[in-house]
Amino acid sequence: MNDKNRDSIDFGKTDIPQLFSKLFVPTLMGLIFSAVFNIADGVIVGHGVGSDALAAVNIAAPIFLIASSFSLMFASGVSIVGAVHLSQGNTKAACINTTQALTVPLVAMVVLAAVMLFCARGMCFLFGGSEKLLPFVSDYLHWLVLYPIFQLIMIEGSFILRLDGSPNFAMMVNVVPSLVNIFLDWLFVFPLKWGLAGAAFATSLSAGLGALLVMVYLLFFSKKIHLYKPKFSATALRLTARNTAYMAKLGFPTFIGEGAITCMMIAGNYMFMRMLGEDGVAAFGTCCYLFPLVFMFANAIAQSQLPIVSYNYGLGDKKRVKSAFKFAVVLAVCCGALMTILGIVASKPLVSLFISTETNAFRIGAEGFPYFALSFVLFSFNMVVIGFWQSVERVAESVFFMLLRGLVFLVPVFVWLPSVMGVRGLWLAVPLSEVLTCMVIVFVTIRQRRNIYLD
């Protein structure tokens, strides 16, 4: 067997810490630059266009989080299915599933692009906007109309490349577009004075470059995972529907997890707008820009854990499954604790990245961010444990946990807590929902540890 067809990573035999180092470091670096991709927009828009434009980006953000949720659902689903197939020596099935996971969701992204193009006004008010912010939101959405399509290829491609034993190339899929985005953001907003439309255009071009890198790898440089030519016979369509439905089922907890962030943003936009107006939404927007920094650590750990656990679960190796889980949890708690401490002690410098220190929006954000940062450590723990349940194909429990943190606890707490604690309650709503979710997750995991290879 030649080098091209041999995996560079052995998920079944390599020492667990060594596996995590091979997967986690490039995954984290890729996600760091992915977060920088978004943060650069916020910094440049906030200082180059103004706080109203920053608030408008936060109003529009849920539509892209929905697209990201959809993409991650199929990405994590195909990663689990592909890892199991590869562990059983069925490379062809892994390749077919990969092709289906990339092509079928593209139809949904095309529909979403049409909605962004023709329904910008309705989406602005649906996500908590106002007449004042409508022109900014419409401009932003129209220039990002192709972004969901490129984003789908980038997200799924990153998972597939790691499964194929190329985590470093997967990292580059995020790093290169992020660096290009920062430069183009600066160029279009400051020297060329294109405003919010320029920032959106820069993001679309950069994401297009990332999608191109994925396709170049899959077509010319892949080791085991290759794209298959789609077939359109009745049997082929039936099998495609069955396979994509199963991948969506496995990845549905991830969809709910990303949807939880969308719910957080929508609920926060409404509540901050109601209590503090546009300045409140802009202040909350800084949290939504900084939250990906926390999410990337938890997500990098969960993504690194996923192929390791799924592969060894497919082999029936309980010892390695348990070892990978423990390593991931410890890493998540340590990273989350560091992010919480940073958010508390450096709240003013972090908020000032996005908003001028002379504004009322800065004062609101600087006072509230330390409370919001309390959620980081629990969020990291919850995401990694839920990711483990998903990796061992316990979809129902994963969905249940995600619904708890994203909807069942979050929305009522966001509505109730401010009525008890005022503005401080706005900032503490997310931490409280994570605490409640954590309690349920720990209880169920302890009760079911034997059934999920943790006894």
Summary of the structure (lengths in Angstrom):
residues: 455
radius of gyration: 21.3
end to end distance: 38.4
largest distance: 66.3
contacts: 1731
relative contact order: 0.13
helix: 84%
strand: 0%
